[in-house]
């Protein structure tokens, strides 16, 4: 009830106190489920409870369900700072999750707030953005991926099956989620889109290494892309039966988008769900990428953590809970190797 005082070590070490209750709740849910596809933990990296306890719980779930697919969603804190030790907390969490989770959906508070400001301004309502706006965007993105892709009772498509095409190696686990169109609810009734325009927008967002469809440099060409990928997955939702393969090939079949060790046949995959629209959108297109986009956030976390660690700042708060300097050094090595591997794509 008192939280963990923004201390990752406190949240992690006290996780054992909550372990039994959490796992019993999970078992109860599993017993009442017809089948279990994937476990979807969602946690923040900044504080002590979300990051420390969250990392501990994910490890417990991995031990409890070793064969289940763990798709963990993480929220990177604001660059300007939420708590003074947020980068320590983020570093330690990322290091532990990289061992226990199968894949990591990466969201950033800075981007979510920019997105929320954009939608609020489009709505014509004079108000500031809040945490609910940001949470709505995050859940809208996640649900665009997690919703069924078939309405046939005999059809089973597990999430790990969807993602295996863009998770070719256990070391590359960072996933980004880009979606179009990006409209406020008030604008939906007055907007119409073609698949070609949505795909073109996604392509330019990818080339610009951006999550948003505004403020893009449209003069950039595919050979000037600012990110490389080891795989892209598209989910198209609409009643519109129009074939979009041609447009995808035009805008995403560029070798400069991808790592050199990826075969051209594995550049991207498409799943269509043309029997139902998503929310109130006439057409909705999601792009899940295993690419370099999250690396800048990880790099920032590591650099700022080193600045604190070099001065031995705030380490005594972690030492109280048996997290020593070697734990930090191991985390630095782990995440720096992740950054290096992605930068070499």
Buried (B, 14 or more C-beta within 10 A) or exposed (E): EEEBBBBBBBBBBBBEEBBEEBBEEBEEEBEEEEEEBBBBBBBBBBBBBBBBBBBBBBBBBBEBBEEBBBBBBBBBBEBEEBBEBBBBBBBBBBBBBBEBBBBBBBBBBBBBBBBBBBBBEBBEEEEEBEEEBBEBBBEBBBEBBBBEBBEEEEEEEEBBEBBBBBBBEEEBBBBBBBBBBBBBEEBBEEEEBEBBBBBBBBBBBBBBBBBBBEEBEEEBEBEEBEBBBBBBBBBBBBEBEEEBEEBBEEBBEBEEBBBEEBEEEBBBBBBBBEBEBBEEBBBBBBBBBBBBBBBEBBBBBBEBBBEBBEEEEEBEBBEEBEBEEEBBEEBBEBBBEBBEEBEEB
